[in-house]
Amino acid sequence: MSDPKRMDARYYELLEQLQAVDFVLVDLNLYLDTHPTDVQAIQQYNHYVQARWNLAQEFERLYGPLTHFGHSISNAPWRWSESPWPWEV
């Protein structure tokens, strides 16, 4: 397999931020499964959901969709087939 195309620094910065927020969301989700009435945790979860949405919107505006099958808006031209995909970097 060939080396993926090198992207600019902002690409990697946004991906790292998305990974960090995703980790927090998974952790909070697991916590809320066992503490469903913790209002503070629910507020934190909702905060990070919004933060993730904002990061994903910025990433997709600059670099194209993160996911497919109806989970991300795609502008013309269709860029899903362009490399690198987020999991390749």
N, C-alpha and C positions, 0 to 999 in steps of 0.2 A: 504494500500500500504506500502511495506517495505521501510526502509531507503535506499537510493542509496549507492552504494559502495563509500567509501572515496578514493579520488585520491590524488596524491602528489601535493605539492605547485605549481609546474610549470604548471600543468594542469589548476588550478584556475587562475593563473596569466595570462596565454595565453587567457583563456576565457574572463577575464575582459578586457584585451587589445582589443580583437576582438569586444566586446560590445561597448567599447569607440569609436573605429574607425567606427563601423557601425553607431553609433549615429551621428558622424561628417558627414559621407557620406549621411545619410538621410537629415540632416540639409542643407548641401551644395546642394544636389539635389533639395530640395524645393526652396532654394534661386535662383538657376540657372533656375528654371522654370519661374521665374519672371524677371531674369536679365541674359538672355542668351548670352550677349556680354561681360560679365565681365571676362576678360582674367585671372586676378589674381585668381578669384574664380574657374575657370576651371583648372588652374594649381594646386590649392590646392586640388581640387577634384581628379585629376589624381594622385597627390602625395599620397593621402589617399587610393585610389584604389590599388596602388602598395604596400603600407604598409599593407593593409588588405590581399592582396594576399600572401605576405611574411609570415605574422602571421598564416594564414590558412595553408600554406604549412608546417610550423614548427609544428603546432598543429597536423595535419594529419600524419606527419611523426612519431611523438611520440605516438599519442593516437588513430589514426584511423580517418575515415571520419567524417566530420562535417555535410554533407548533402549526399543525395543519388540520385538516378535516373539520373546518368550521370554527376552530378556536382562535384564529388570528385573522385579522383583515389583511388583504393583500392588494397592493396597488399594482398598476401596470408599469412596466412589464412584469409578468409572473416571475418571481425571483426564487421560488422554493427550490428549483433545481440547481441553483447556483451554490457553489461551495465557498467557504466551509459552512457546515451546519453547526449549530451551537455545541453539539456533542463531539465534534471533531477537533475542537481547539483545546 
